[in-house]
């Protein structure tokens, strides 16, 4: 649960940074990398599933 709290806090900080610096391209990259990391973490025991992605 603490992981989700820190992930949310980090997402807010990245959004705040993108808002101040008008760097909107950062948000989609962060979201894709976060979803990929969550997918890998969720299927950590299922190595054949990860091989089908690449």
CORLINJO-V298604 format. One record per pair of residues at least 6 apart in sequence whose ideal C-beta (glycine too) atoms are under 7 Angstrom apart, sorted by the first residue. I is the first residue (numbers start at 1). J is the second residue. If there is no record, write none. Layout:
BEGIN
i: {I | I}
j: {J | J}
END
This chain:
BEGIN
i: {14 | 14 | 14 | 15 | 18 | 18 | 18 | 40 | 43 | 43}
j: {26 | 27 | 30 | 27 | 24 | 26 | 27 | 50 | 49 | 50}
END
